[in-house]
Amino acid sequence: MDDGSKQGDGLHLNVYAFSPECVNRLINVLTNKFNLKCSIHLKDDKPRIYVFKESMELLVSIVKPHMDPSMMYKLS
């Protein structure tokens, strides 16, 4: 829950330690299984997954039931 942050109207998920193959696999799952619009952004040549604002409402509905209340600020 702690390895991401709001970025504008979207959200960055920091996946710096993941291999490129794993990042691509995760993007495919987020896109195909959960219907989230995502892309890969690089920060200092390390990958982050960006969830577009169009998918934020859906993302919140998926993860909110599983999040600790102290971390909810990351989604608002």
Buried (B, 14 or more C-beta within 10 A) or exposed (E): EEEBEEBEEBBBBBBEEBEEEEBEEBBEEBBEEBEBBBEBBEEEEEBBBBBBEEBBEBBBEBBEEEEEEEEEEBBE
